Amino acid sequence: MSQLINRRAVNQTGFDAIGNRRLDAATQIQHGRALLVPLHLLERLDAEAEQREEEAETRRIEKAAAAAVAIASKLAKEEPAQEDLGFPVALRNHRRVTIFSPQNVAAAKRRLETNLREKAGTKDQPSPAMKIFARAQANDGMRALPDARRAAQRVAALGSRFENLAEPIEYLATMLALAARQPANEFRIPPLLLVGPPGIGKTYFAQALAEAMGEGVPWRRFSAGQAQSGFQLTGTANGWSTASPGIVFDMLLGSPWATGVLVLDELDKLAGDRQFPVLPTVLDLLADTTASTFEDLSIHLKFDASRLVVVGTANHGDAIDSALQSRMQHFEVQAPSVDQRRRIVEAEWASLCKRGRSRRQLDADSVQEAAERVDLDLRVLGRALTSAFAKSLLRREAGTVALELPRRELARRAAGFS
């Protein structure tokens, strides 16, 4: 049955025009006559059509998943067995060294298992330390070395961000360039000591150094002035109820890298009591022979920590233990001038724009204020720049970006950074 379609007729008769379900009444009337079909039949046809579309989409997804599995399986068969080490793809071509010797791991495991058997009631209880051993054994105990040649270039480029640290930057770039020409087993960067007033960017530089060494290279800070023992570095003995790994072991255990940047802050305030002294532990880390057999007391596992880049900081060089000074390359660091601070702020902003893949213009007045605020250390300025850049991205600001700096009285009240 055909007839003119209008909204009233559809509503009163319970019919609708087939093929015109998505057209409004005015459009249907404009088209003239159409075949009317009961609404319940059209609804069933719509439901069946939707079901067919869902089934087609499911088949498409299943087909794509099957193709992906097939490709992955093919690649796995084609890849050499020795490459299946669990390293990130970006590190597959890097040189490697053994950090966790399989022999040392096996000996530590046997020692722990013996201790567990000797303790009543713990014979059948698995130790959490076994998971730690498994992580140490990953990649056969090997870890990747940084690309020393590229790292030397990136470290040298830090000079624009840390103009007052030109000498230690040149020293590190030179040592890395030398390491690039040496065998992998000889990769070592001698420890360095940065001496200068607080708030001039010494610790902040160490963090930037880790980033320049390679993506994901870890860094840790050990406050020697506040430490009462060396357990923070070596871990606590596994006989204690609060046993836990130390900073050094933890940094290398959870990383694919053989190295990392360890900051020993406030070496001129080195504390510790006679029973658990800190100084001997620090000295062990600074000598290749003892660092290569550094032991974590939580599971009594010896490992190679000699690839770490150790950066010591101090406010007063004459207060540092002479044994420490003799093991480190000493650099006096001055506070950056206003002009240097301006260039540091501009360089840091340019670096944020490059890493964030987005150009943003920093307000000129903000740059000048940041340069003149000598009461703010470089780490605080770095955080302010990062915060301003992130907020501009979130707000999608198109104009210039202004910095939000702490008030002067708050900055004076805040503790200084090394």
C-alpha positions in Angstrom: 0.0 0.0 0.0 1.4 3.4 -1.0 0.2 6.7 0.1 1.5 10.2 0.9 3.7 10.2 4.0 3.2 12.6 6.8 4.0 12.6 10.5 0.4 12.3 11.5 -0.3 9.3 9.3 2.7 7.4 10.7 1.8 8.1 14.3 -1.8 7.1 13.8 -1.4 4.0 11.8 1.7 2.5 13.3 3.4 2.3 10.0 6.6 3.9 8.7 8.3 4.2 5.3 10.9 1.4 4.5 14.2 2.8 3.4 13.5 6.2 4.9 13.9 5.3 8.6 16.6 7.9 9.1 14.7 10.7 7.2 12.5 13.2 9.1 8.8 13.6 8.2 9.4 16.7 6.1 12.0 15.0 3.9 9.7 12.0 3.5 6.8 14.2 2.4 9.1 15.9 -0.1 9.9 12.6 -1.7 6.2 11.9 -2.3 5.0 8.4 -2.0 6.7 5.5 -0.3 5.9 1.9 0.8 4.7 1.8 4.4 5.7 -1.1 6.7 4.6 -2.0 10.2 6.9 -0.4 12.8 7.5 -3.7 14.7 8.8 -5.2 11.5 11.1 -2.3 10.8 12.4 -2.4 14.4 13.3 -6.1 14.0 15.0 -5.4 10.7 17.0 -2.6 12.4 18.0 -5.0 15.2 19.1 -7.7 12.7 21.1 -5.1 10.8 22.9 -3.9 13.9 23.7 -7.5 14.9 25.2 -8.2 11.5 27.4 -5.1 11.8 28.6 -6.1 15.2 29.4 -9.6 13.9 31.3 -8.2 11.0 33.3 -5.9 13.3 34.1 -8.8 15.6 35.4 -10.9 12.6 37.5 -7.9 11.5 39.1 -7.5 14.9 39.7 -11.3 15.2 41.3 -11.3 11.8 43.5 -8.4 12.6 44.5 -10.0 15.9 45.3 -13.3 14.2 47.5 -11.4 11.6 49.4 -9.6 14.5 50.0 -12.9 16.2 51.3 -14.5 13.0 53.7 -11.5 12.4 55.0 -11.7 16.0 55.5 -15.4 15.7 57.4 -15.0 12.5 59.6 -12.3 13.9 60.3 -14.4 17.0 61.5 -17.3 14.8 63.7 -15.0 12.6 65.3 -13.2 15.6 68.6 -14.8 16.8 68.3 -16.6 20.1 71.1 -14.5 21.7 69.1 -11.3 21.2 66.3 -12.6 23.4 67.8 -11.1 26.5 65.0 -8.9 27.7 66.8 -5.7 26.9 64.7 -2.8 25.5 65.0 -2.8 21.7 66.9 0.6 21.9 69.7 -1.1 23.9 70.1 -4.3 21.8 73.2 -2.9 20.0 74.8 -1.4 23.1 77.9 -2.9 24.7 77.3 -5.0 27.8 79.1 -5.9 30.9 78.3 -8.3 33.7 77.0 -6.6 36.8 75.5 -9.5 38.7 77.8 -12.5 38.2 75.9 -15.8 37.9 78.4 -17.4 40.3 77.8 -14.7 42.9 74.0 -15.0 42.5 74.1 -18.8 42.9 76.3 -18.5 46.0 74.0 -16.0 47.6 71.0 -18.1 46.8 72.6 -21.2 48.4 73.5 -19.2 51.5 69.9 -17.9 51.9 68.4 -21.3 51.3 70.7 -22.8 54.0 69.7 -20.1 56.4 66.0 -20.7 55.7 66.4 -24.5 56.3 68.1 -23.9 59.6 65.3 -21.6 60.9 62.4 -23.6 62.4 59.1 -23.0 60.7 60.5 -21.4 57.6 61.4 -24.5 55.7 58.5 -24.4 53.3 58.1 -20.7 53.1 59.4 -19.0 50.0 61.6 -16.0 50.7 60.8 -12.6 49.0 64.5 -12.5 48.3 64.1 -15.2 45.6 62.3 -12.6 43.4 65.3 -10.3 43.9 67.6 -13.0 42.7 65.5 -13.6 39.6 65.7 -9.9 38.7 69.5 -10.0 39.2 69.8 -13.0 36.9 67.8 -11.2 34.1 69.9 -10.9 30.9 72.4 -13.4 32.4 73.3 -10.7 34.9 74.5 -8.3 32.2 73.5 -4.7 31.8 74.0 -2.2 28.9 76.7 0.5 28.8 75.8 4.0 27.5 76.8 5.0 24.0 79.8 6.9 25.4 80.4 8.9 22.2 76.9 10.2 22.0 76.8 10.7 25.8 79.9 12.8 25.5 78.2 15.1 23.0 75.1 15.4 25.1 77.1 16.1 28.3 79.1 18.8 26.4 75.7 20.4 25.4 74.8 20.8 29.1 77.2 23.7 29.1 74.5 26.0 27.9 72.3 25.1 30.8 75.0 25.1 33.5 77.5 27.7 32.5 79.0 27.9 36.0 79.8 24.2 35.7 81.9 24.4 32.5 85.0 22.7 34.0 83.3 19.6 35.4 81.2 19.3 32.2 84.4 19.5 30.0 86.0 16.9 32.3 83.1 14.4 32.0 82.8 14.9 28.3 86.5 14.1 27.9 86.2 11.0 30.1 83.2 9.7 28.1 85.0 10.3 24.8 88.0 8.3 26.2 85.6 5.6 27.4 84.2 5.3 23.8 87.6 4.1 22.6 88.2 1.7 25.4 87.0 -1.9 25.7 83.7 -2.4 27.4 85.2 -3.9 30.6 87.3 -0.8 31.1 84.3 1.6 31.1 84.9 3.8 34.2 84.2 7.5 34.9 86.3 8.7 37.8 84.3 10.3 40.7 84.1 14.0 40.9 83.6 16.5 43.7 81.7 19.7 43.3 82.4 22.3 46.0 80.5 25.6 46.2 77.8 27.5 48.1 74.3 26.0 48.3 71.7 26.7 45.6 74.0 27.0 42.6 72.8 23.8 40.8 75.2 21.1 41.8 72.6 18.4 42.6 70.3 19.6 39.8 73.2 19.2 37.4 73.6 15.5 38.5 70.0 14.8 37.5 70.6 16.4 34.1 73.8 14.3 33.8 71.9 11.1 34.1 69.5 12.2 31.4 72.5 13.0 29.1 74.0 9.6 29.7 71.0 7.8 28.1 67.3 7.5 28.3 66.3 5.8 31.5 69.7 5.9 33.2 68.8 6.0 36.9 70.1 8.5 39.4 69.8 8.5 43.2 70.7 11.0 45.9 72.4 10.0 49.2 72.4 12.7 51.9 75.7 12.0 53.6 75.2 14.8 56.1 72.0 13.2 57.5 73.0 9.6 57.3 73.7 7.9 60.6 75.1 4.7 59.0 76.1 3.2 55.6 73.0 0.9 55.6 71.3 3.3 53.2 74.0 2.4 50.6 74.6 -1.2 51.5 71.2 -2.4 52.7 70.4 -4.0 56.0 71.4 -7.5 57.0 68.9 -10.2 56.1 68.7 -11.3 59.7 66.9 -8.1 60.7 63.2 -7.9 60.5 63.4 -4.7 58.5 66.0 -5.9 56.0 65.9 -4.1 52.7 68.3 -3.5 49.7 70.5 -0.5 49.6 70.4 2.5 47.2 73.2 1.2 45.0 71.9 -2.3 44.6 68.3 -1.1 44.0 69.4 1.3 41.3 71.1 -1.3 39.2 68.7 -4.2 40.0 65.7 -2.6 38.4 67.5 -1.0 35.4 68.8 -2.4 32.1 71.8 -0.1 32.5 75.2 -1.0 33.9 75.6 2.5 35.2 73.7 5.3 36.9 74.5 8.6 38.6 74.9 8.5 42.4 74.9 11.9 44.1 76.7 11.9 47.5 75.4 15.2 48.9 77.0 17.2 51.7 80.2 15.2 52.0 81.6 18.0 54.2 78.9 17.1 56.8 79.5 13.4 56.7 77.9 11.9 59.9 77.7 8.5 61.5 78.5 6.7 64.7 81.4 4.5 65.6 79.4 1.3 65.4 78.0 1.9 61.9 80.3 4.4 60.2 79.4 5.9 56.8 82.9 6.8 55.6 84.2 3.3 54.9 81.2 2.5 52.8 81.6 5.7 50.7 85.3 5.0 50.3 84.5 1.5 49.0 82.3 3.0 46.3 85.1 5.4 45.2 87.7 2.7 44.5 87.4 0.4 41.5 88.7 -2.6 43.3 86.2 -2.5 46.1 83.3 -1.0 44.1 83.6 -4.0 41.6 82.8 -6.4 44.5 80.3 -4.2 46.4 78.0 -6.2 48.6 74.4 -5.7 49.5 73.8 -6.9 53.0 70.1 -7.6 52.6 70.9 -10.8 50.6 74.7 -10.8 50.9 75.1 -10.6 47.1 78.3 -9.1 45.7 77.9 -7.1 42.4 79.8 -4.7 40.2 79.1 -1.0 41.2 82.3 0.4 39.6 80.4 1.6 36.5 78.5 4.2 38.5 79.2 7.9 37.9 79.6 9.2 41.4 79.1 13.0 42.0 80.0 14.3 45.4 78.8 17.8 46.6 80.0 20.0 49.4 79.7 23.5 50.6 83.1 23.7 52.1 86.0 21.7 50.6 88.3 22.0 53.6 85.9 20.1 55.8 86.0 17.0 53.7 87.9 13.9 54.9 91.3 13.8 53.2 90.8 10.2 52.1 87.7 11.2 50.3 89.4 14.1 48.6 92.2 12.0 47.3 89.7 9.7 45.5 87.7 12.4 43.7 88.4 15.0 41.0 87.9 18.3 42.8 86.1 21.3 41.2 85.3 24.7 42.7 81.9 25.9 41.5 80.8 29.5 41.6 77.3 30.9 41.7 76.1 31.9 38.2 76.0 35.6 37.4 72.8 37.3 36.4 73.7 37.1 32.7 74.5 33.4 33.1 71.2 32.8 34.9 69.3 34.5 32.1 71.0 32.2 29.5 70.4 29.2 31.7 66.7 29.9 31.9 66.5 30.5 28.2 68.4 27.2 27.5 66.3 25.3 29.9 63.1 26.6 28.3 64.4 25.7 24.8 65.2 22.2 26.1 61.6 21.8 27.4 60.1 22.9 24.1 62.3 20.4 22.2 61.4 17.5 24.5 57.8 18.5 24.6 57.7 19.0 20.8 55.9 22.2 21.2 57.1 25.8 20.8 56.1 28.2 23.5 57.4 31.8 24.0 58.6 32.6 27.5 57.6 36.1 28.8 60.6 38.4 28.7 59.8 39.9 32.1 59.7 36.4 33.6 63.1 35.6 32.2 64.6 38.8 33.6 62.9 38.3 37.0 64.2 34.7 37.2 67.7 35.9 36.3 67.7 38.5 39.0 66.2 36.3 41.7 69.6 35.1 43.1 67.7 33.9 46.2 66.3 31.0 44.1 68.5 28.1 43.4 68.6 26.5 40.0 66.5 23.5 41.0 63.6 25.8 42.1 63.9 27.7 38.8 63.9 24.4 36.9 60.7 23.3 38.6 59.1 26.6 37.9 59.9 26.4 34.2 58.7 22.8 33.9 55.4 23.7 35.7 54.8 26.8 33.5 55.5 24.7 30.3 53.2 21.9 31.4 50.4 24.3 32.3 50.7 26.1 29.0 50.2 22.7 27.2 47.2 21.8 29.3 45.6 25.2 28.7 46.6 25.2 25.1 47.9 28.8 25.5 49.0 30.4 22.2 50.6 33.6 23.7 53.6 34.1 25.9 54.0 32.1 29.0 54.7 33.7 32.4 56.6 32.1 35.3 55.1 31.7 38.8 58.1 32.2 41.1 58.0 31.8 44.9 57.7 35.0 46.9 61.0 36.3 48.3 60.2 35.6 51.9 59.2 32.0 51.1 62.4 31.5 49.1 64.5 32.8 52.0 62.7 30.4 54.4 63.2 27.3 52.2 66.2 25.1 52.7 68.9 25.5 50.1 69.9 22.7 47.7 73.5 21.7 47.0 
